[in-house]
Amino acid sequence: MIVPLKPGILSSQPLKAQFDSSVVLEVECYNTHLDQTSEVQAFLKHGDAVIKANKIEITDATHANLFFDLPASQDNKQISPTLLIDNPIDGIAILPSALIITGNGNKNTLQKWAPLDIESLHQNENFLFPFRNVLHETIRNTFFHVAIWFAMFILFIVSLIHSIRYLRKGNHYHDRVALAFTQVGIVFGLVGLATGSVWAKYTWGAFWTSDIKLNMSAIAILIYLAYLILRASITDTDSRARLSAAYNIFSFCMLIPLIMIVPRLTDSLHPGNGGNPALGGEDMDNTLRMVFYPAVIGLTLLGVWLSSLSYRIHVLKEKWLSE
Amino acid sequence: MNSYLYFCEVLNQLLLYFRKDLRQDTRSLAGISSVLLFLVGSAFIAEKCFEDIHAVGWIALFWILYLFAAISLTTHIFSKERSSSGIATYIYNKSLLFYLGKLLYMVFCLLLLGALLTLLLSLFFDSPVQDWTYFIGCLGLTTLGLSALLTFTGMIGGYVTGNQLATAIMIIPLSIPFLLVAVRCSIYALGLVVNTDMTSDFLILTSISILAIGVSILLLPFLWKA
């Protein structure tokens, strides 16, 4: 929690400029120490080429005014370059598509942008989480929201295995374990929905959206709640165990199209759907991975511990009722 | 020749179950007439409420009425299967054939229901369906998948005290994946979306239906084994 984010650029004004003119960008940075160093550099990068700011006025640690002389363009094409701010303390901060530069019709002067001198840039060697626009500090919710869903799936799979084993062996131990894991899985699912909801409010603007994955997950929780209701409405112990095991297996099989297939058919705001990045090779930062994978393991173990408590309560309750 | 005879026997048995269920329902008309009344009443109320309805509203109304009529039909059909007679059913019938007979009957009932509902809604509102082949294909596939789901949950519901509510609680969340894909498919039939990729939706609908039937058949013996 105390690991800071990498330096980033929150905003830059104005959003529009013209070729062959001067522009002053007022930038607001995040987690930077601009006032503690004199070696601040700023660039506008388009493709492989950059123009360097000819003057930088630093207001405080996170605010600065950058003066750029925009060259004349070869044609009237409009471009939206990336803004880079570099200093020895923080390393590089990036704002993609910082502003839109449009042509002014003056095609007489032809001035090329210079290639970027990578050697002159600095790298921040500290352990930092990535700065992403829109997400900002909420990027840490990856450790809770995503990890809880992973843990929930593992709990439901364990419950499924015990239901299958109950149907094969007929041992009531498996039935109780399946129930305990399902109960904790439902709690994890509700916590997953709640953390996702808070995250959605911050990044998408609303607690609940029509996003397909969100609604499918809510339905999945409803299916498992129906499992609990089914158990509650059968009085005979044997048929309760048998039927609920059958229903558990059936509902898990229906869960796969619900969560795995249907969301992939439509666009979703979630990562991994509709072309958004997810956990694939280059999609997640390695610094996040160092916390995320232990979080998945830790939350799964927490779920197993809670399930074992729930199991023991069931056993005690049955013992107490039979006495 | 032997396999041919076996096939004939299986078919005969299936038809026997089918006829038994049909006779049971036609003898006491209470169940069928209640579903009919529900359909006509809801369509009538919808007509009075909306007067004119957009194609999206038509298809939404269609699937909602279809789902609820199907649930009440299921509770009606399976309320006749008492839990006490489960073991007798298990001993005297081949469980797979019994299930297939029930499934066949459910498919028949739901198809009839779908046809009736289409007719009613087309009568009260103008039918917005552009491509009847897609619509019927979509209705048929959804019916197949929903029948498998309803037969399975209906059989579980037979053991539950206060089974009508429990069956509905089990069915509604489970039927959503079917209905979502069904709505997508039927939207093509209404000509609201021109999508070149509609075969994948139909394939998904088919595969969810086959999955539901397969899992039901696997779990079937455990529903009776008391």
Interface residues (C-beta under 8 A of the other chain):
Chain A: L167 I219 A220 L222 I223 A226 I229 L230 S233 I234 T235 D236 D238 S239 R242 L243 A245 A246 Y247 I249 F250 S251 C253 M254 P257 L258 I261 V262 L265
Chain B: S83 L149 F152 T153 I156 Y159 V160 T161 G162 A166 I169 M170 I172 P173 L174 I176 P177 L180 V181 R184 S200 D201 I204 I208 L211 A212 V215 S216 L219 F222 L223 K225 A226
